[in-house]
Amino acid sequence: MFEMKPEYMTGITLIDEEHQKLFELADQLYELLNNDFIHDKFDYIVEVIYGLKEYAKKHFTDEEDYMMSINYKRLFSHKIEHQAFLEKMEGLDLESIDEDQKQTCLELLGFVSDWLVNHILGNDILIGK
């Protein structure tokens, strides 16, 4: 369901590869939610969310380092967007996930998917130009 599309490509190999990985992590959560063989998915969900947060941190650092290396003029505003994403992820209420795993994770997936697409198309694409 979550996939890196050609229009999301920045032309910067490292950034594009890391975006691909972020989409794969989001897709792991989606696939987990649709796995009917695992009834209590809480531990798996927490593991995927943790992996997504940690990989996002790595990606944001790599992306910001790249922007600094090319003296990218929108670095500061870009960093603010990254920080807002991380704050949202850090603020997740794991208890609410356990209470209604499917609904809470669908909301999280909606946020992550929308954020990735909008951030890539609205901001990251400009880095490669």
MODELLER restraints for C-alpha pairs under 7 A, 6 or more apart:
rsr = mdl.restraints
at = mdl.atoms
rsr.add(forms.Gaussian(group=physical.xy_distance, feature=features.Distance(at['CA:1:A'], at['CA:27:A']), mean=6.35, stdev=0.5))
rsr.add(forms.Gaussian(group=physical.xy_distance, feature=features.Distance(at['CA:2:A'], at['CA:23:A']), mean=5.57, stdev=0.5))
rsr.add(forms.Gaussian(group=physical.xy_distance, feature=features.Distance(at['CA:2:A'], at['CA:24:A']), mean=6.88, stdev=0.5))
rsr.add(forms.Gaussian(group=physical.xy_distance, feature=features.Distance(at['CA:2:A'], at['CA:26:A']), mean=6.60, stdev=0.5))
rsr.add(forms.Gaussian(group=physical.xy_distance, feature=features.Distance(at['CA:2:A'], at['CA:27:A']), mean=5.16, stdev=0.5))
rsr.add(forms.Gaussian(group=physical.xy_distance, feature=features.Distance(at['CA:3:A'], at['CA:23:A']), mean=5.62, stdev=0.5))
rsr.add(forms.Gaussian(group=physical.xy_distance, feature=features.Distance(at['CA:4:A'], at['CA:20:A']), mean=5.51, stdev=0.5))
rsr.add(forms.Gaussian(group=physical.xy_distance, feature=features.Distance(at['CA:4:A'], at['CA:23:A']), mean=6.37, stdev=0.5))
rsr.add(forms.Gaussian(group=physical.xy_distance, feature=features.Distance(at['CA:8:A'], at['CA:120:A']), mean=6.25, stdev=0.5))
rsr.add(forms.Gaussian(group=physical.xy_distance, feature=features.Distance(at['CA:8:A'], at['CA:121:A']), mean=6.29, stdev=0.5))
rsr.add(forms.Gaussian(group=physical.xy_distance, feature=features.Distance(at['CA:9:A'], at['CA:16:A']), mean=5.84, stdev=0.5))
rsr.add(forms.Gaussian(group=physical.xy_distance, feature=features.Distance(at['CA:10:A'], at['CA:16:A']), mean=6.31, stdev=0.5))
rsr.add(forms.Gaussian(group=physical.xy_distance, feature=features.Distance(at['CA:10:A'], at['CA:124:A']), mean=6.66, stdev=0.5))
rsr.add(forms.Gaussian(group=physical.xy_distance, feature=features.Distance(at['CA:10:A'], at['CA:125:A']), mean=4.83, stdev=0.5))
rsr.add(forms.Gaussian(group=physical.xy_distance, feature=features.Distance(at['CA:10:A'], at['CA:128:A']), mean=5.23, stdev=0.5))
rsr.add(forms.Gaussian(group=physical.xy_distance, feature=features.Distance(at['CA:11:A'], at['CA:128:A']), mean=5.85, stdev=0.5))
rsr.add(forms.Gaussian(group=physical.xy_distance, feature=features.Distance(at['CA:12:A'], at['CA:128:A']), mean=6.29, stdev=0.5))
rsr.add(forms.Gaussian(group=physical.xy_distance, feature=features.Distance(at['CA:15:A'], at['CA:63:A']), mean=6.49, stdev=0.5))
rsr.add(forms.Gaussian(group=physical.xy_distance, feature=features.Distance(at['CA:18:A'], at['CA:59:A']), mean=6.23, stdev=0.5))
rsr.add(forms.Gaussian(group=physical.xy_distance, feature=features.Distance(at['CA:22:A'], at['CA:52:A']), mean=6.89, stdev=0.5))
rsr.add(forms.Gaussian(group=physical.xy_distance, feature=features.Distance(at['CA:25:A'], at['CA:52:A']), mean=6.02, stdev=0.5))
rsr.add(forms.Gaussian(group=physical.xy_distance, feature=features.Distance(at['CA:26:A'], at['CA:109:A']), mean=6.77, stdev=0.5))
rsr.add(forms.Gaussian(group=physical.xy_distance, feature=features.Distance(at['CA:29:A'], at['CA:45:A']), mean=6.68, stdev=0.5))
rsr.add(forms.Gaussian(group=physical.xy_distance, feature=features.Distance(at['CA:29:A'], at['CA:48:A']), mean=6.29, stdev=0.5))
rsr.add(forms.Gaussian(group=physical.xy_distance, feature=features.Distance(at['CA:33:A'], at['CA:102:A']), mean=6.30, stdev=0.5))
rsr.add(forms.Gaussian(group=physical.xy_distance, feature=features.Distance(at['CA:42:A'], at['CA:98:A']), mean=5.77, stdev=0.5))
rsr.add(forms.Gaussian(group=physical.xy_distance, feature=features.Distance(at['CA:42:A'], at['CA:101:A']), mean=6.92, stdev=0.5))
rsr.add(forms.Gaussian(group=physical.xy_distance, feature=features.Distance(at['CA:53:A'], at['CA:86:A']), mean=6.99, stdev=0.5))
rsr.add(forms.Gaussian(group=physical.xy_distance, feature=features.Distance(at['CA:53:A'], at['CA:89:A']), mean=6.58, stdev=0.5))
rsr.add(forms.Gaussian(group=physical.xy_distance, feature=features.Distance(at['CA:60:A'], at['CA:82:A']), mean=6.54, stdev=0.5))
rsr.add(forms.Gaussian(group=physical.xy_distance, feature=features.Distance(at['CA:64:A'], at['CA:75:A']), mean=6.91, stdev=0.5))
rsr.add(forms.Gaussian(group=physical.xy_distance, feature=features.Distance(at['CA:67:A'], at['CA:75:A']), mean=6.35, stdev=0.5))
rsr.add(forms.Gaussian(group=physical.xy_distance, feature=features.Distance(at['CA:96:A'], at['CA:104:A']), mean=6.93, stdev=0.5))
rsr.add(forms.Gaussian(group=physical.xy_distance, feature=features.Distance(at['CA:97:A'], at['CA:104:A']), mean=5.43, stdev=0.5))
rsr.add(forms.Gaussian(group=physical.xy_distance, feature=features.Distance(at['CA:97:A'], at['CA:105:A']), mean=6.86, stdev=0.5))
